[in-house]
Amino acid sequence: MSGYPGAPRGGPDTAAVAAVIDPSRALLVVKRSEREGDPWSGHWALPGGRWREGDRDLGETIRREVLEETSIDLAAGEPIGWFGPFSPSNRPELRVSVLAVTFRTRPEVLLGDELVDHRWVSVRSMSLETRRVMTSFGPRDVEAFVSGDVLIWGLTARIIRALIGAGVL
């Protein structure tokens, strides 16, 4: 058991990300390292990653990935529940499930090698703007959540909209 009720089954073309929420309802977002061949290189996102052979379910995947990337043990938080799956427009076969977890105190973040920065953002105070970004399909105008140098668009923005709609954020 992963310890997360309702954890989706993993498998090829599945991944999980975590909506880590502090007591003030701020959301942890992380900035991915620049890596050649990574279509999400340098983007702000939620921590998480792909299912691996040997993971019992996506609950095990998300706990492992978030611990590797941020040093946060999701078991120390209170799970709200699973959302999704969602699929990125450049990889429609990939199914990404989201585990929302709240914490009584803001967890300390120690970034792993795959990340270069992190922020705690109040999503409701971010502006929603149209921005031109480079996608795997070329430059596109997209709707994005913006706060200072944090620009959240694409799959992560869709996940955040769903979490706001569900009353989580």
MIDOSE-1310 file (N, C-alpha, C; in nm, 2 decimals, decimal comma, always signed):
residues 169
msgy	+0,08/-0,12/+0,00/+0,00/+0,00/+0,00/+0,09/+0,12/+0,00; +0,04/+0,23/-0,07/+0,12/+0,35/-0,08/+0,09/+0,44/+0,04; -0,03/+0,41/+0,11/-0,07/+0,50/+0,22/-0,16/+0,61/+0,17; -0,19/+0,62/+0,05/-0,27/+0,73/-0,01/-0,40/+0,66/-0,06
pgap	-0,51/+0,68/+0,01/-0,64/+0,62/-0,03/-0,67/+0,66/-0,17; -0,72/+0,56/-0,25/-0,76/+0,59/-0,39/-0,64/+0,62/-0,49; -0,52/+0,59/-0,45/-0,41/+0,61/-0,54/-0,43/+0,54/-0,67; -0,42/+0,61/-0,78/-0,43/+0,54/-0,91/-0,32/+0,44/-0,94
rggp	-0,35/+0,34/-1,02/-0,25/+0,24/-1,06/-0,15/+0,31/-1,15; -0,03/+0,27/-1,13/+0,07/+0,33/-1,22/+0,09/+0,24/-1,34; +0,18/+0,28/-1,42/+0,21/+0,20/-1,54/+0,28/+0,29/-1,64; +0,32/+0,23/-1,76/+0,38/+0,32/-1,86/+0,29/+0,43/-1,90
dtaa	+0,35/+0,55/-1,93/+0,27/+0,67/-1,96/+0,18/+0,72/-1,85; +0,23/+0,70/-1,72/+0,16/+0,76/-1,61/+0,26/+0,84/-1,53; +0,22/+0,94/-1,46/+0,30/+1,02/-1,37/+0,21/+1,08/-1,26; +0,28/+1,13/-1,16/+0,20/+1,20/-1,05/+0,28/+1,32/-1,01
vaav	+0,20/+1,42/-0,98/+0,25/+1,55/-0,92/+0,18/+1,58/-0,79; +0,24/+1,65/-0,70/+0,18/+1,69/-0,57/+0,15/+1,84/-0,56; +0,03/+1,87/-0,52/-0,01/+2,00/-0,48/+0,02/+2,01/-0,33; +0,14/+2,06/-0,29/+0,18/+2,07/-0,15/+0,13/+2,21/-0,11
idps	+0,05/+2,21/-0,01/-0,02/+2,33/+0,04/+0,01/+2,36/+0,18; +0,06/+2,48/+0,21/+0,10/+2,52/+0,35/-0,02/+2,57/+0,42; -0,01/+2,61/+0,55/-0,13/+2,65/+0,63/-0,19/+2,78/+0,58; -0,12/+2,86/+0,51/-0,18/+2,98/+0,45/-0,25/+2,96/+0,32
rall	-0,25/+2,83/+0,27/-0,30/+2,79/+0,14/-0,21/+2,83/+0,03; -0,08/+2,86/+0,06/+0,02/+2,88/-0,05/+0,06/+2,75/-0,11; +0,08/+2,75/-0,23/+0,12/+2,62/-0,31/+0,27/+2,62/-0,34; +0,33/+2,51/-0,32/+0,47/+2,49/-0,36/+0,48/+2,47/-0,51
vvkr	+0,56/+2,56/-0,58/+0,59/+2,54/-0,72/+0,74/+2,53/-0,73; +0,79/+2,45/-0,82/+0,93/+2,43/-0,84/+0,97/+2,46/-0,99; +1,10/+2,50/-1,00/+1,15/+2,53/-1,14/+1,24/+2,42/-1,18; +1,21/+2,36/-1,29/+1,29/+2,25/-1,35/+1,42/+2,30/-1,40
sere	+1,52/+2,22/-1,39/+1,65/+2,24/-1,45/+1,64/+2,25/-1,60; +1,73/+2,32/-1,66/+1,74/+2,32/-1,81/+1,81/+2,19/-1,85; +1,74/+2,11/-1,93/+1,80/+1,98/-1,98/+1,76/+1,96/-2,13; +1,86/+1,94/-2,21/+1,83/+1,91/-2,35/+1,74/+1,79/-2,37
gdpw	+1,64/+1,80/-2,46/+1,55/+1,70/-2,48/+1,43/+1,69/-2,39; +1,43/+1,78/-2,28/+1,32/+1,78/-2,19/+1,22/+1,89/-2,23; +1,10/+1,85/-2,28/+1,01/+1,96/-2,33/+0,96/+2,05/-2,22; +0,98/+2,02/-2,09/+0,93/+2,11/-1,98/+1,05/+2,17/-1,91
sghw	+1,17/+2,17/-1,98/+1,29/+2,22/-1,92/+1,27/+2,37/-1,89; +1,31/+2,41/-1,76/+1,31/+2,54/-1,72/+1,17/+2,59/-1,68; +1,07/+2,51/-1,68/+0,93/+2,56/-1,65/+0,91/+2,55/-1,50; +0,82/+2,63/-1,46/+0,77/+2,62/-1,32/+0,66/+2,52/-1,32
alpg	+0,65/+2,43/-1,22/+0,56/+2,32/-1,22/+0,54/+2,28/-1,07; +0,46/+2,17/-1,06/+0,44/+2,10/-0,93/+0,54/+1,99/-0,92; +0,59/+1,96/-0,80/+0,69/+1,85/-0,79/+0,63/+1,72/-0,82; +0,71/+1,63/-0,88/+0,66/+1,49/-0,91/+0,73/+1,44/-1,02
grwr	+0,68/+1,33/-1,08/+0,74/+1,26/-1,19/+0,68/+1,14/-1,24; +0,75/+1,06/-1,32/+0,70/+0,95/-1,39/+0,70/+0,82/-1,30; +0,60/+0,74/-1,32/+0,59/+0,61/-1,26/+0,71/+0,53/-1,31; +0,77/+0,45/-1,21/+0,88/+0,36/-1,25/+0,84/+0,21/-1,22
egdr	+0,90/+0,12/-1,30/+0,88/-0,02/-1,27/+0,92/-0,05/-1,13; +0,83/-0,11/-1,05/+0,86/-0,14/-0,91/+0,77/-0,05/-0,82; +0,72/+0,06/-0,87/+0,63/+0,14/-0,79/+0,50/+0,07/-0,78; +0,44/+0,05/-0,66/+0,32/-0,03/-0,65/+0,20/+0,05/-0,71
dlge	+0,20/+0,18/-0,70/+0,09/+0,26/-0,75/+0,15/+0,41/-0,76; +0,06/+0,50/-0,80/+0,11/+0,64/-0,82/+0,13/+0,71/-0,68; +0,07/+0,65/-0,58/+0,10/+0,70/-0,44/+0,24/+0,68/-0,41; +0,30/+0,56/-0,44/+0,44/+0,54/-0,41/+0,53/+0,62/-0,51
tirr	+0,48/+0,64/-0,63/+0,56/+0,73/-0,72/+0,57/+0,87/-0,67; +0,46/+0,93/-0,63/+0,46/+1,06/-0,59/+0,54/+1,08/-0,46; +0,53/+0,99/-0,37/+0,61/+1,00/-0,24/+0,75/+1,00/-0,27; +0,80/+0,91/-0,36/+0,94/+0,89/-0,40/+0,99/+1,02/-0,47
evle	+0,91/+1,06/-0,57/+0,95/+1,18/-0,65/+0,96/+1,30/-0,57; +0,86/+1,33/-0,49/+0,86/+1,46/-0,41/+0,98/+1,46/-0,31; +1,00/+1,34/-0,25/+1,12/+1,33/-0,16/+1,25/+1,35/-0,23; +1,27/+1,29/-0,35/+1,39/+1,31/-0,42/+1,41/+1,46/-0,47
etsi	+1,30/+1,52/-0,51/+1,31/+1,66/-0,57/+1,32/+1,77/-0,46; +1,24/+1,75/-0,35/+1,23/+1,86/-0,25/+1,27/+1,83/-0,11; +1,29/+1,70/-0,08/+1,31/+1,65/+0,05/+1,19/+1,65/+0,14; +1,07/+1,68/+0,09/+0,95/+1,68/+0,16/+0,89/+1,54/+0,16
dlaa	+0,86/+1,49/+0,28/+0,80/+1,36/+0,29/+0,65/+1,38/+0,30; +0,58/+1,35/+0,19/+0,43/+1,37/+0,19/+0,36/+1,30/+0,30; +0,41/+1,20/+0,36/+0,35/+1,12/+0,47/+0,33/+1,21/+0,59; +0,41/+1,32/+0,60/+0,40/+1,42/+0,71/+0,28/+1,51/+0,70
gepi	+0,22/+1,51/+0,58/+0,10/+1,60/+0,55/-0,03/+1,52/+0,56; -0,14/+1,59/+0,54/-0,27/+1,53/+0,54/-0,32/+1,53/+0,39; -0,34/+1,41/+0,33/-0,39/+1,41/+0,20/-0,53/+1,46/+0,19; -0,56/+1,54/+0,09/-0,69/+1,59/+0,06/-0,76/+1,49/-0,04
gwfg	-0,68/+1,45/-0,14/-0,73/+1,35/-0,24/-0,66/+1,36/-0,37; -0,70/+1,28/-0,46/-0,65/+1,27/-0,60/-0,73/+1,34/-0,70; -0,67/+1,40/-0,79/-0,74/+1,47/-0,90/-0,68/+1,43/-1,03; -0,76/+1,44/-1,14/-0,72/+1,40/-1,27/-0,77/+1,26/-1,31
pfsp	-0,70/+1,20/-1,41/-0,57/+1,24/-1,47/-0,59/+1,36/-1,57; -0,48/+1,43/-1,59/-0,46/+1,53/-1,69/-0,36/+1,49/-1,79; -0,36/+1,54/-1,91/-0,26/+1,51/-2,01/-0,20/+1,64/-2,07; -0,07/+1,65/-2,08/-0,01/+1,77/-2,15/-0,04/+1,76/-2,30
snrp	-0,06/+1,88/-2,35/-0,09/+1,89/-2,50/+0,02/+1,83/-2,59; +0,14/+1,84/-2,54/+0,25/+1,78/-2,63/+0,27/+1,63/-2,60; +0,21/+1,57/-2,50/+0,22/+1,43/-2,48/+0,08/+1,38/-2,43; -0,02/+1,38/-2,52/-0,16/+1,34/-2,48/-0,17/+1,20/-2,43
elrv	-0,07/+1,11/-2,46/-0,08/+0,97/-2,41/-0,04/+0,97/-2,26; +0,03/+1,07/-2,21/+0,08/+1,07/-2,07/-0,04/+1,11/-1,98; -0,07/+1,03/-1,88/-0,17/+1,06/-1,78/-0,11/+1,10/-1,65; -0,14/+1,22/-1,61/-0,08/+1,28/-1,49/-0,18/+1,29/-1,38
svla	-0,17/+1,22/-1,27/-0,26/+1,23/-1,15/-0,20/+1,33/-1,05; -0,28/+1,40/-0,98/-0,24/+1,50/-0,88/-0,29/+1,46/-0,74; -0,20/+1,46/-0,65/-0,23/+1,44/-0,51/-0,22/+1,57/-0,43; -0,33/+1,62/-0,38/-0,32/+1,74/-0,30/-0,30/+1,70/-0,15
vtfr	-0,20/+1,77/-0,09/-0,17/+1,74/+0,05/-0,15/+1,87/+0,12; -0,21/+1,88/+0,24/-0,19/+2,00/+0,32/-0,10/+1,97/+0,44; -0,03/+2,07/+0,48/+0,07/+2,06/+0,60/+0,03/+2,16/+0,70; +0,05/+2,12/+0,83/+0,02/+2,21/+0,94/+0,12/+2,32/+0,96
trpe	+0,24/+2,29/+0,92/+0,35/+2,40/+0,91/+0,42/+2,38/+0,78; +0,47/+2,49/+0,73/+0,53/+2,49/+0,60/+0,65/+2,40/+0,60; +0,66/+2,30/+0,51/+0,77/+2,21/+0,51/+0,90/+2,28/+0,45; +1,01/+2,24/+0,51/+1,14/+2,29/+0,45/+1,17/+2,23/+0,32
vllg	+1,22/+2,30/+0,22/+1,24/+2,25/+0,09/+1,39/+2,25/+0,07; +1,45/+2,13/+0,03/+1,59/+2,12/-0,01/+1,58/+2,06/-0,15; +1,62/+2,14/-0,25/+1,61/+2,10/-0,39/+1,71/+1,99/-0,43; +1,65/+1,89/-0,51/+1,74/+1,79/-0,57/+1,80/+1,84/-0,70
delv	+1,87/+1,76/-0,77/+1,94/+1,79/-0,89/+1,85/+1,83/-1,01; +1,73/+1,79/-1,01/+1,64/+1,81/-1,12/+1,57/+1,95/-1,12; +1,59/+2,02/-1,00/+1,53/+2,15/-0,98/+1,63/+2,26/-0,95; +1,59/+2,39/-0,99/+1,68/+2,50/-0,97/+1,63/+2,60/-0,87
dhrw	+1,50/+2,60/-0,85/+1,44/+2,70/-0,76/+1,30/+2,65/-0,71; +1,25/+2,72/-0,61/+1,11/+2,69/-0,56/+1,05/+2,82/-0,51; +0,92/+2,82/-0,50/+0,85/+2,93/-0,44/+0,72/+2,88/-0,38; +0,68/+2,95/-0,28/+0,54/+2,93/-0,22/+0,46/+3,04/-0,27
vsvr	+0,35/+3,01/-0,35/+0,27/+3,11/-0,42/+0,13/+3,11/-0,37; +0,07/+3,22/-0,35/-0,07/+3,23/-0,32/-0,14/+3,24/-0,46; -0,19/+3,13/-0,51/-0,24/+3,13/-0,64/-0,35/+3,23/-0,67; -0,44/+3,25/-0,57/-0,55/+3,35/-0,58/-0,50/+3,49/-0,60
smsl	-0,37/+3,52/-0,55/-0,32/+3,66/-0,57/-0,24/+3,67/-0,69; -0,22/+3,57/-0,77/-0,15/+3,57/-0,89/-0,24/+3,63/-1,00; -0,18/+3,71/-1,09/-0,26/+3,76/-1,20/-0,27/+3,65/-1,31; -0,38/+3,65/-1,38/-0,40/+3,56/-1,50/-0,38/+3,65/-1,62
etrr	-0,28/+3,62/-1,70/-0,24/+3,70/-1,82/-0,22/+3,61/-1,94; -0,22/+3,67/-2,05/-0,19/+3,61/-2,18/-0,04/+3,64/-2,20; +0,04/+3,53/-2,22/+0,18/+3,55/-2,24/+0,23/+3,47/-2,36; +0,33/+3,51/-2,43/+0,39/+3,43/-2,54/+0,50/+3,35/-2,48
vmts	+0,49/+3,22/-2,51/+0,59/+3,12/-2,46/+0,63/+3,03/-2,57; +0,75/+2,97/-2,56/+0,80/+2,88/-2,65/+0,75/+2,74/-2,61; +0,67/+2,67/-2,70/+0,63/+2,54/-2,67/+0,69/+2,44/-2,77; +0,67/+2,31/-2,75/+0,72/+2,21/-2,84/+0,66/+2,23/-2,98
fgpr	+0,55/+2,31/-2,99/+0,49/+2,33/-3,12/+0,53/+2,47/-3,18; +0,62/+2,54/-3,11/+0,67/+2,67/-3,15/+0,61/+2,78/-3,06; +0,63/+2,90/-3,09/+0,58/+3,01/-3,00/+0,42/+3,01/-3,00; +0,37/+3,03/-2,88/+0,22/+3,04/-2,87/+0,18/+3,14/-2,76
dvea	+0,07/+3,20/-2,78/+0,01/+3,28/-2,67/-0,07/+3,19/-2,58; -0,04/+3,20/-2,45/-0,11/+3,11/-2,36/-0,16/+3,19/-2,24; -0,26/+3,14/-2,17/-0,31/+3,19/-2,05/-0,22/+3,14/-1,94; -0,17/+3,23/-1,85/-0,07/+3,19/-1,75/-0,10/+3,26/-1,62
fvsg	-0,07/+3,19/-1,51/-0,06/+3,25/-1,38/+0,07/+3,32/-1,36; +0,07/+3,45/-1,32/+0,20/+3,52/-1,31/+0,21/+3,59/-1,18; +0,33/+3,58/-1,12/+0,37/+3,65/-1,00/+0,52/+3,67/-1,00; +0,56/+3,80/-1,03/+0,70/+3,82/-1,04/+0,76/+3,74/-1,15
dvli	+0,87/+3,67/-1,12/+0,93/+3,59/-1,23/+0,87/+3,45/-1,24; +0,77/+3,42/-1,17/+0,70/+3,29/-1,18/+0,59/+3,30/-1,28; +0,60/+3,21/-1,38/+0,51/+3,20/-1,49/+0,46/+3,06/-1,50; +0,33/+3,03/-1,47/+0,28/+2,90/-1,47/+0,18/+2,89/-1,58
wglt	+0,20/+2,80/-1,68/+0,11/+2,78/-1,79/+0,10/+2,63/-1,83; +0,02/+2,61/-1,93/+0,00/+2,47/-1,98/-0,06/+2,38/-1,88; -0,01/+2,26/-1,87/-0,07/+2,15/-1,78/-0,07/+2,20/-1,64; +0,03/+2,26/-1,58/+0,03/+2,31/-1,44/-0,08/+2,41/-1,42
arii	-0,10/+2,50/-1,51/-0,21/+2,60/-1,50/-0,34/+2,53/-1,50; -0,36/+2,43/-1,59/-0,49/+2,36/-1,59/-0,51/+2,29/-1,46; -0,41/+2,23/-1,40/-0,42/+2,16/-1,27/-0,46/+2,26/-1,17; -0,39/+2,38/-1,16/-0,43/+2,48/-1,06/-0,57/+2,52/-1,08
rali	-0,62/+2,55/-1,20/-0,76/+2,59/-1,22/-0,85/+2,48/-1,17; -0,82/+2,35/-1,19/-0,91/+2,24/-1,14/-0,91/+2,24/-0,98; -0,79/+2,27/-0,92/-0,78/+2,27/-0,78/-0,86/+2,39/-0,72; -0,85/+2,50/-0,79/-0,93/+2,62/-0,74/-1,08/+2,59/-0,76
gagv	-1,12/+2,53/-0,87/-1,26/+2,49/-0,89/-1,31/+2,39/-0,79; -1,22/+2,30/-0,74/-1,26/+2,20/-0,64/-1,26/+2,26/-0,49; -1,21/+2,39/-0,48/-1,21/+2,45/-0,35/-1,08/+2,42/-0,27; -0,98/+2,35/-0,33/-0,86/+2,31/-0,26/-0,77/+2,43/-0,24
l	-0,76/+2,52/-0,34/-0,68/+2,64/-0,34/-0,76/+2,77/-0,33
